[in-house]
Amino acid sequence: RRFLSFIPSRYDHVSSLRYATDCIIAKLEQLMLPVERRTAQTNITVLLRYQRALKELQMALDSEEDRTSAETLCATQLLGVFEVRFIYPPLQVNIADFWIRHVIGASRLIEARGAQRFETEFERSLLVAHMGPTVMAAFLDNSPCFLAGEQWQHVMRSAV
């Protein structure tokens, strides 16, 4: 299963995940509006949701308890997709620069959790979703990838 399918059961329990999800939903609702009904207010609503999601994620990352939770990693991944798809293109900036920074940050969260903490189907689906970007970031940085370690190899084999 993909990690998105696990969000509904966790939505009301972790604020960083809830607000990241709300941010994505607000943008999708805006995109479903006919072009003539998209207003500055709908843009503001999306950006306010994004701002709140970032604030909640930062609070989770600052929390010793929440920093390495699966829900924090999931919120990080959701906001990464949101940023690459909806924030950076209109700004006409080099998306790759921002994306790789995001991937490196998420990879650090994964590494900090440790291979032994990817036990549930949800946690493993998050790992699978980030394996490619993590390896690519290490490749582009010309550095070793922690996923090459024996513990990580075992977890990845059990996840796919």
C-alpha positions as CSV (number, residue, x, y, z in Angstrom):
1,R,0.0,0.0,0.0
2,R,1.1,3.5,-0.6
3,F,1.6,5.8,2.4
4,L,-1.3,8.1,1.4
5,S,-3.8,5.3,2.2
6,F,-2.7,5.4,5.8
7,I,-3.3,9.2,6.3
8,P,-7.1,9.1,7.1
9,S,-6.6,6.9,10.2
10,R,-3.9,9.3,11.5
11,Y,-5.4,12.6,10.4
12,D,-7.0,13.6,13.7
13,H,-4.1,12.4,15.9
14,V,-1.0,14.4,14.7
15,S,-1.3,18.1,14.0
16,S,1.7,18.3,11.6
17,L,0.1,15.6,9.4
18,R,-3.3,17.1,9.6
19,Y,-2.2,20.5,8.5
20,A,0.0,19.1,5.7
21,T,-3.0,17.2,4.5
22,D,-5.2,20.2,4.8
23,C,-2.7,22.2,2.7
24,I,-2.8,19.7,-0.1
25,I,-6.6,19.5,0.0
26,A,-6.9,23.3,-0.1
27,K,-4.8,23.4,-3.2
28,L,-6.7,20.6,-4.9
29,E,-10.0,22.3,-4.1
30,Q,-8.6,25.5,-5.7
31,L,-7.5,23.6,-8.8
32,M,-11.0,22.1,-9.2
33,L,-12.6,25.5,-9.4
34,P,-13.2,26.9,-12.8
35,V,-10.4,29.3,-13.7
36,E,-12.7,32.3,-13.6
37,R,-13.6,31.5,-9.9
38,R,-10.0,31.3,-8.7
39,T,-9.4,34.5,-6.9
40,A,-6.7,36.1,-4.8
41,Q,-8.6,34.9,-1.8
42,T,-8.3,31.3,-2.8
43,N,-4.6,31.8,-3.3
44,I,-4.4,33.3,0.2
45,T,-6.3,30.5,1.7
46,V,-3.9,27.9,0.2
47,L,-0.9,29.9,1.4
48,L,-2.3,30.3,4.9
49,R,-2.8,26.5,5.0
50,Y,0.8,26.1,3.8
51,Q,2.1,28.5,6.4
52,R,0.2,26.7,9.2
53,A,1.5,23.3,7.9
54,L,5.1,24.6,8.0
55,K,4.6,25.9,11.5
56,E,3.3,22.6,12.8
57,L,6.0,20.7,11.0
58,Q,8.7,22.9,12.5
59,M,7.2,22.3,16.0
60,A,7.2,18.6,15.4
61,L,10.8,18.7,14.2
62,D,11.7,20.7,17.3
63,S,10.1,18.1,19.6
64,E,12.4,15.3,20.8
65,E,9.4,13.0,20.9
66,D,7.8,13.9,17.5
67,R,10.9,14.5,15.4
68,T,11.4,10.9,14.4
69,S,7.7,9.9,14.2
70,A,6.3,8.3,11.1
71,E,3.7,11.0,11.0
72,T,6.3,13.8,10.9
73,L,8.1,12.0,8.1
74,C,4.8,11.7,6.2
75,A,4.0,15.4,6.7
76,T,7.5,16.2,5.4
77,Q,6.9,14.2,2.3
78,L,3.5,15.7,1.7
79,L,4.9,19.3,2.0
80,G,7.8,18.4,-0.2
81,V,5.4,17.3,-3.0
82,F,3.3,20.4,-2.4
83,E,6.3,22.7,-2.7
84,V,7.7,21.2,-5.8
85,R,4.3,21.0,-7.5
86,F,2.6,24.2,-6.4
87,I,5.0,26.6,-4.8
88,Y,8.2,26.7,-6.8
89,P,6.9,26.5,-10.4
90,P,5.0,29.9,-10.3
91,L,8.2,31.5,-8.8
92,Q,10.2,30.3,-11.8
93,V,13.0,29.1,-9.6
94,N,15.2,26.1,-10.1
95,I,13.0,23.4,-8.5
96,A,15.9,20.9,-8.4
97,D,17.8,23.0,-5.9
98,F,14.9,23.2,-3.5
99,W,13.9,19.6,-4.0
100,I,17.3,18.2,-3.3
101,R,17.5,20.2,0.0
102,H,14.1,18.8,0.9
103,V,15.2,15.3,0.1
104,I,18.3,15.6,2.1
105,G,16.3,16.8,5.1
106,A,13.8,13.9,4.8
107,S,16.7,11.5,4.4
108,R,18.2,12.7,7.6
109,L,14.9,12.1,9.3
110,I,14.8,8.6,8.0
111,E,18.4,7.9,9.0
112,A,17.7,9.4,12.5
113,R,14.8,7.0,13.0
114,G,17.0,4.1,12.3
115,A,16.3,1.0,10.3
116,Q,14.8,-0.8,13.3
117,R,12.0,1.7,13.6
118,F,10.5,0.9,10.2
119,E,8.3,-1.9,11.4
120,T,4.7,-1.1,10.4
121,E,3.3,-1.2,6.9
122,F,2.9,2.6,7.1
123,E,6.5,3.2,8.1
124,R,7.8,0.9,5.4
125,S,5.6,2.6,2.7
126,L,7.2,5.9,3.7
127,L,10.6,4.4,3.4
128,V,9.8,2.9,-0.1
129,A,8.4,6.3,-1.2
130,H,11.7,7.9,-0.3
131,M,14.3,5.3,-1.3
132,G,14.8,6.7,-4.9
133,P,15.2,10.3,-3.8
134,T,17.5,9.3,-1.0
135,V,19.8,7.4,-3.3
136,M,19.7,10.2,-5.9
137,A,20.6,12.8,-3.3
138,A,23.6,10.7,-2.2
139,F,24.6,10.2,-5.8
140,L,24.4,13.9,-6.6
141,D,26.4,14.7,-3.5
142,N,29.0,12.1,-4.4
143,S,28.6,10.7,-0.9
144,P,27.8,7.2,0.5
145,C,24.2,6.4,1.1
146,F,23.2,5.1,4.5
147,L,20.6,2.9,2.8
148,A,23.5,0.7,1.6
149,G,24.0,-0.5,5.2
150,E,23.1,-4.0,6.0
151,Q,20.3,-3.1,8.4
152,W,18.7,-0.8,5.8
153,Q,19.0,-3.5,3.1
154,H,17.1,-5.9,5.3
155,V,14.3,-3.4,6.0
156,M,14.1,-2.5,2.3
157,R,13.9,-6.1,1.2
158,S,11.0,-6.7,3.6
159,A,9.3,-3.5,2.4
160,V,9.1,-4.2,-1.3
